[in-house]
Amino acid sequence: MDGFDHILNWKLKAGSHPFPGRDGGTCINEAALIAAGFEYRAIRGVDDMPQCFSRPICRLAMQLNDTATDAQRQRLLPFVTRLACADTTEIERKRASYIGLQAAGHYTFEKGLSILEHALVIGRKAEAIPSDAVKTRMLAVQTSAATATSVPDTPLFTAMKFWFVKKHTAPVDE
């Protein structure tokens, strides 16, 4: 995770969050929103993301985020600054097709990471965001938090989403 020490104190968590706590607890897409310079808001689905974010890539990242163990989820941190890479309709279709073919059926967390990495090679890469800018943005959100840890948006919705996603993917591996 070289180059990501500035966000290692950010804790990725399953589900959506109305606002992160001082632990920075959010899902990967909510963290990506802040890293890209957007105002924080809860992300319940990929359509909540700004247009500059790739829908197929954000969908896969969200699925990995929500089905991973707490330890596995932190391995998604290096991808936080790479999700704002939306491209042409044709490229987005290629990404969706690639992800669909590779993720068909059950797959492990490791395979999911590999699929995410390879999908990010298709088309436009996310613009490099200077690490100081990312650090400043994420720290500002953390320090403005009212609580030590973040709270899931709606615990029942998060639990149901987790159950549904878990039911349709293979058990994750360490």
C-alpha positions in Angstrom: 0.0 0.0 0.0 2.9 2.3 -0.7 1.7 5.9 -1.0 -1.4 5.3 0.9 0.0 5.8 4.4 -2.0 9.1 4.4 -5.3 7.3 4.4 -4.3 4.2 6.5 -6.1 5.8 9.5 -9.3 5.7 7.3 -11.4 2.7 8.1 -13.4 1.2 5.4 -16.7 -0.3 6.6 -19.5 -2.3 5.1 -22.7 -0.4 4.1 -23.6 3.2 3.8 -23.0 5.9 6.4 -24.7 9.2 6.9 -21.4 10.7 8.0 -18.1 9.1 9.0 -16.8 9.2 12.5 -13.3 10.3 13.5 -12.2 6.8 12.4 -13.1 7.8 8.9 -15.5 4.9 8.7 -17.2 4.7 5.3 -17.6 2.4 2.4 -15.0 2.5 -0.4 -17.3 4.6 -2.7 -17.9 7.2 0.1 -14.1 7.4 0.7 -13.6 7.8 -3.1 -16.1 10.6 -3.1 -14.1 12.6 -0.5 -10.7 11.7 -2.1 -11.9 13.1 -5.4 -12.9 16.4 -3.8 -16.7 16.0 -3.6 -18.8 16.9 -0.6 -19.5 13.9 1.6 -22.8 12.1 1.3 -24.0 8.5 2.0 -23.7 6.3 -1.0 -26.4 3.5 -1.1 -25.8 2.5 -4.7 -23.6 3.3 -7.7 -26.1 5.7 -9.1 -25.5 8.0 -6.1 -21.9 8.5 -7.4 -21.0 11.6 -9.5 -20.9 11.0 -13.3 -17.1 11.0 -13.3 -17.1 7.6 -11.5 -17.2 4.4 -13.5 -20.5 2.6 -12.6 -19.2 -0.9 -13.3 -16.0 -0.4 -11.3 -17.9 1.3 -8.4 -20.4 -1.6 -8.4 -17.7 -4.2 -8.1 -15.8 -2.1 -5.5 -19.0 -1.8 -3.5 -19.7 -5.5 -3.7 -16.2 -6.4 -2.6 -16.4 -3.8 0.2 -19.7 -5.2 1.5 -18.8 -8.9 1.4 -15.2 -8.6 2.7 -14.1 -9.2 6.3 -12.9 -6.2 8.1 -9.3 -7.1 7.4 -9.9 -7.8 3.7 -11.8 -4.5 3.3 -8.8 -2.4 4.3 -7.0 -3.9 1.3 -9.3 -1.8 -0.9 -7.8 1.5 0.3 -5.3 1.7 -2.6 -8.4 1.8 -5.0 -10.0 4.8 -3.3 -8.3 7.3 -5.5 -8.8 5.2 -8.7 -12.6 5.0 -9.0 -13.2 8.4 -10.6 -12.4 7.1 -14.1 -15.7 7.1 -16.1 -15.1 6.8 -19.8 -17.2 6.6 -23.0 -20.3 4.4 -23.1 -18.4 1.9 -25.1 -15.5 1.6 -22.6 -18.0 1.4 -19.7 -19.7 -1.5 -21.6 -16.4 -3.2 -22.0 -15.6 -2.8 -18.3 -19.1 -4.1 -17.4 -18.7 -7.1 -19.8 -15.2 -7.9 -18.5 -16.4 -7.8 -14.8 -19.5 -9.8 -15.6 -17.6 -12.5 -17.3 -14.9 -12.7 -14.7 -17.2 -12.4 -11.7 -19.8 -14.9 -13.0 -20.7 -17.4 -10.3 -18.9 -17.5 -7.0 -15.5 -15.9 -6.5 -13.1 -15.2 -3.7 -12.1 -11.8 -2.4 -8.6 -12.3 -4.0 -10.2 -13.0 -7.4 -12.4 -9.9 -6.9 -9.4 -7.7 -6.2 -7.7 -9.1 -9.4 -10.9 -8.4 -11.4 -11.0 -4.9 -10.0 -7.4 -4.3 -10.9 -7.8 -5.6 -14.4 -11.0 -3.6 -15.0 -9.2 -0.4 -14.1 -6.8 -1.0 -17.0 -9.6 -0.8 -19.5 -10.1 2.8 -20.7 -9.2 6.0 -19.0 -7.3 5.9 -15.8 -8.3 8.1 -12.9 -6.5 11.4 -12.8 -3.6 11.4 -10.3 -4.8 13.2 -7.2 -1.8 14.6 -5.3 -1.6 12.7 -2.0 -1.5 15.9 0.0 -4.8 17.0 -1.5 -6.3 13.6 -0.6 -4.9 13.7 2.9 -6.2 17.2 3.5 -9.7 16.3 2.2 -10.0 13.1 4.2 -8.6 14.7 7.4 -11.1 17.6 7.1 -14.0 15.2 7.0 -12.6 13.1 9.9 -12.0 16.1 12.2 -15.5 17.5 11.6 -17.0 14.2 12.7 -19.2 14.4 15.8 -18.6 10.8 16.9 -15.6 8.5 17.3 -16.8 5.9 15.0 -19.3 6.0 12.1 -22.7 4.5 12.3 -24.4 2.6 9.5 -27.0 4.6 7.6 -29.9 2.3 8.4 -28.7 -0.9 10.2 -31.7 -2.9 8.9 -31.0 -1.9 5.3 -27.3 -2.6 5.7 -27.9 -6.0 7.2 -30.4 -6.9 4.4 -28.0 -5.7 1.7 -25.1 -7.6 3.3 -27.2 -10.8 3.5 -28.4 -10.4 -0.2 -24.9 -9.8 -1.5 -23.3 -12.5 0.6 -26.0 -15.0 -0.6 -25.0 -14.3 -4.2 -21.3 -14.5 -3.9 -18.9 -17.1 -2.6 -17.5 -17.0 0.9 -14.6 -14.7 1.0 -11.1 -16.0 1.7 -8.3 -14.5 3.8 
